[in-house]
Amino acid sequence: MIAKPSKGSAGKTGLWRTFKPVYDVEKCNLCHLCWLYCPENAIDVLEDRIVIDYDYCKGCGICAKICAKKAIEMVREEET
């Protein structure tokens, strides 16, 4: 498995995002590309799903762009 840096090196970044990723477990095929490409290490992988740590997610949308199954959608922060 690929080692990723630990969270918190730059502090929590979730407070200033405008958009946030919303994950649909039914669409996900667990390819883990979102985890691999997340620049903030805000995505954790469990056995049957991913979990987004919104304290560290800055809302960049890379996870949604890389997801071939469209299991992650970016929505305005106020809409959730």
N, C-alpha and C positions, 0 to 999 in steps of 0.2 A: 504494500500500500504506500502511496505517496504521502510523505510527511508535510504538513502545512504549519506555518507559524501559529503560535497561540494568539488568542484574542487579547485585546487590551493594550497592545504595544502603543497604539496611537490614541487610546481612550475611546469611550462610547461615541459613536457617530450617528446613532439613530434619531437623535433629537432634532436634527436640521434637515431631514429628508422631506421632499414634497410628495414623492410616489413611493409606494411600498409593494413588494411582491406578495401575491396571494397564491398559495399552493393548492392544487387540486389533486389529491391522492389517487383518485380514480383514473386520471390520465397518465400518471407517472409510470415509467417503465424501469425506474431505478438505475438509470445509466450513470448517474453521479456527475454528469458534466457540470451541472450548476454548482455543485460542491467544489469541483476542481477549478472552475474559473472565477469563483467569488473572490474579489480582491480584498475583502475585509474578513474573510474566514467566518462569515456569519451564518453559514449553512452547515448543519451537522447531519450525519447519516445514521439512521437507526436501521434495524433489520428490515422493516417493511415500508419505510417512508423517510422523507427528509424533514428537518425542523429548521425553521429560519429564526435566528436570534435577532429580534428587532432592535435590541439595544445597540448592536453593532452594524446592522444593515443601513447603508447610507442611501439606498434607493437608486443605485446607478442603473439597474435594469439588465445587467450582463446576464444574470441567471435566466431571465425571461427570453432574452434574445437567443441564447445558446440552446434552449430547450426545444428539441425537435417535436415533442409531443404536445407542446403548448400547455404544459401542466402548471406553468407559472405565468400569472398575469400581473402587470403593473397597474395599480389603481391609485387614485389620489388619496392621500393620507386621511382626509376627512370622510371619505366614502365608506370606510370600514368600521 
